[in-house]
Amino acid sequence: MWRVIRPDSLRVWKDPEVVRRLARYRAIIDNERLAKYLIAKKFAFGGDLSLPTPSLWDLHTESSSGFEDFIARVDANEIDISEVANPPRNLLDLKIELANRILADCHFCERRCGADRTKDEKGWCKLGAESRVSSAFLHTGEEAPLVPSGTIFFSSCCFGCVFCQNADISTNPNSGHVVSPEGLAAVAAGLHRDGALNINYVGGDPIPNTHTILESLFYQTSNVTQLWNSNLYCSEETMSLLTDVFDVWLPDFKYGNNECAERLSGVKDYFDIVSRNHLLAYNSGEVIIRHLVMPNHIECCTIPILEWVAEKIPHCIVNIMGQYRPEHRARSERDKFPDIARRVSLEEMQLARAKTDELGICWRPVD
Ligand code: SF4
């Protein structure tokens, strides 16, 4: 299992697989590399932010592809970022503008409600323009390489999981306190000052709060890893805004097919969307996948997910999680969800782990 390490100990980094798969993240911790959002602030965007949305997206696609090369040259020490002047407009400015345009016809997630949240219309997640944070703290229970993690829990979610383990936060859009982009940046700075190895945006889910999070990066200045901890049901547009500025991805991969997802989380086309987004994340950063093993879902979910991971994104790390328990509606309406009305068995966990080993997936970097 993952081992929680003391903040002053980094024994986990003696594992060569962790070093190999999270090399850039580790280099940011050691101040040998820069978090991507800091580099994005130095990458000039020459266009006019008042252009129509399709033109801005064209410019974003063009800038994004140039940015990939820019990061590679910064990482290779061919460009000394401290000698690059701050451009009048940068790639992050463009992303913030596009995020605010998405907010006016909301399609941050693939529910694509189309609510004008700038006018406080509410979509499925019941959030308007404001973001709320229910708690923020140094988390010592995350995966070992991430600890201590500067975890920020946002209220509400774009999923409706009947077994939600955080229902008090995810089903209540009014929980917590309203946070401005500047306020969020101050929270992140405080967490980093207290020793966080990363800023970990979670919830609920961070997706409906993409506009606030991107704008907070305008105010953030610390060289600290930005980590997206999410169900990853983002729209393709949201993914393209995030991939240039997030360093590490901590996505859930819950279901191996669309039907289980529709019945248990109320979302359509899950596998198609989430596998697409895992691939986008993998091609842009370092990935630790969380797979929560569910009772009676080994054949339909666990195995197809592991087979997909082994084939498509083999150099990620997978955390096979055994802590499922029937919560929320899975507990109060057991008759409706008999398949998930119990904990996962030892035999099911053994099957999941044996399959992971058989496929050569790195799932347990620390024994
Ligand atoms: S984030 Fe998703 S669920 Fe919420 S309003 Fe936007 S599209 Fe709808």
Residues whose N, C-alpha, C, O or C-beta is under 5 A from the ligand:
A	BS01	SF4	C106 H107 F108 C109 R111 R112 C113 A115 G123 W124 C125 C158 P208
